[in-house]
């Protein structure tokens, strides 16, 4: 098989970057497996409990970049109890003990302690990049350790983490010798930072391209920072409030005019609408705009702003933009590829978005491929129109705020609408359903959604058939998460082998019983079947006939995990 | 199992004297799409009152008989642990009673504590909130309690609640008579547009629905609070009402947190509000002279060991008032 010496094959493998392609290479033959293994630098582990750190290190000694995901997705919505797991510590400890020269760590939904951060900062001399998304368990003390000890740090990116503020001036811990920063994002931190230290840090970081400030950084500090970093491409604004007649504001307006390279804008965590005019000059350059946390910007100002943003490819906004505002987006942002519309209140703003806005977008933005849309209502007709206009959807996530709401015009379920989406969008990889839905929609999904990898279902379906259509039909399904649906044991047990082809299955408030889960666990030893028993009562005898409130199962080579809390029963 | 009274957070329209609390708007009772055939749930089991206001906008078309029967089941009186759910699961029940399932069951002995929908909350807060409230009731803690999370803003049906602060302060005296309002009705009227399904505050408080990241939810709450102060001339999210209950009082009060600027102000206001109960207990409704004495006695009571101000935060933990800065 090998007509080339190893070095040549290695060189060729350098060009193969994606995880899936790399995984495929390693399956070709023993020698390719060996070569691939030693040259592999980036590893992605979608479920931190699917494998042990030791085994990872053993196979890929040249590991430089590791991505780990912990808790199941529904943890984002408070469905996973506290302390379920997803701890970083054992990974860092194992990596620190080994000779792996870790340079990059990306974590999602994991529990990260200050001790792990401290250990991380001291164990890998060439550590360059730390990205934490939706993590928790650490404080600003951990960040201080990273700042102080990682001498070649390029990236510190904190996205939507719950971080406890210990008021320790972590930002001041970056030594004067640290000049390598390329990306710094601390927008999610609630506490204050030393503005002087921040300005000095920016001043000595000539490669800084991405900077996202938190709410505590006021407008005048922003102006000084932007003065020192005209090369910024991605800016997250903290506080944008000032007297429009003040000198500081006028200075800011002038400084902004010099920042021609900004293509991505976000933040506005505090904003006075009258200040927004200052950023109009950079809007025509923007390809990405995230105003989903800018609660201070009302619909009319949003619309005014967006009229300047002709080049937008990615837009995250709140539903106060309204259907009319989405019409403006459709007219202005012809290159739009990704749109997220968030509710401005947990149950939405009464004057918010409906199916009309989405239809307008679909008509104006044919390149749209990723959508997350929270709305009050949706009709089958609208979905069918959207499906026709935008056949390129890769991610389609629709959340009708009122669970089980049917088509308001016809009072029918939304089966046909979603059916049209899956039939038209052959490249669909991720789908989230909502509204009133029967088993029919699952028949459509099973039939047409051939590329579907992730499906989220809530308050839908009528019988086990629904779930079976999906399990049978979607060959590429990796993650299935279901809540409050009438799917029971028959659906769960009909094709147990399927679950080994998937990363995980979540079922909560469905009709599966303990007995069925036990049976499944018995048949499939390489699955961990976890049941959460959150009853406060002490008599935890699980009878077979008892309905399971929450079940999470995932394939694993690591066996039953040892760090599960008491309420988690691995069957 | 639906709570009896829906607190009239909007204009305090009382629906006639004989109206008993209807089913909550969140147990999406059988409303037909065009407003006819409104049905109320009556927790005392009296005859259904027909005089409920328009809830036409909200509810989906779950109007067949079948659903109505389900609804009855969902709203039947049951004793049980708060937050515990019926083992017989019917997904249809979710439309009608997802909140109901999560709410406190009616506990006839303490009509004041139950059946009152809490003001706008996210799913998690309500579930645990009710649970705590109920547990506290049972255990009879001698604590004045906030039922409401101070971190949350009134993002739902903002205009209505902002418009009527004074109407909100007083709960009707008689236990049996509660205005059977739904927020939908009023917000519907106020908003003008017929946006269906925008059931605000008292809507189904299902855990984890809508699926918004908790980080984002919490952010929205704090940001919206702050920004509304800065926006001129807009009523925006006017008042932030939270329920206050004092152990032993026959009814609860609502306070607008926005009308105070320090904890001191708040606690004196609460003192005054609840003084009538304590005075009652001291048996001194009469002469002003004696009232004055009792006032100072009350202050001792409130600042002494008998009553402390606590509140329940978004995580469902009972916290002592005063630790966190007022903002």
Interface residues (C-beta under 8 A of the other chain):
Chain A: X74 X76 X77 X78 X79 X134 X160 X161 X162 X188 X241 X269 X270 X271 X272 X273 X292 X293 X295 X296 X298 X342 X343 X344 X345 X346 X347 X348 X349 X350 X351 X352 X354 X374 X376 X377 X399 X400 X401 X402 X403 X404 X405 X406 X408 X411 X432 X436 X456 X458 X459 X461 X462 X483 X484 X485 X486 X509 X511 X547
Chain B: X33 X58 X60 X61 X62 X87 X89 X91 X94 X95 X98 X120 X122 X123 X124 X155 X156 X157 X187 X191 X193 X195 X196 X197 X198 X199 X200 X203 X204 X206 X207 X208 X209 X210 X211 X212 X213 X214 X215 X216 X217 X219 X220 X223 X224 X226 X227 X230 X231 X234
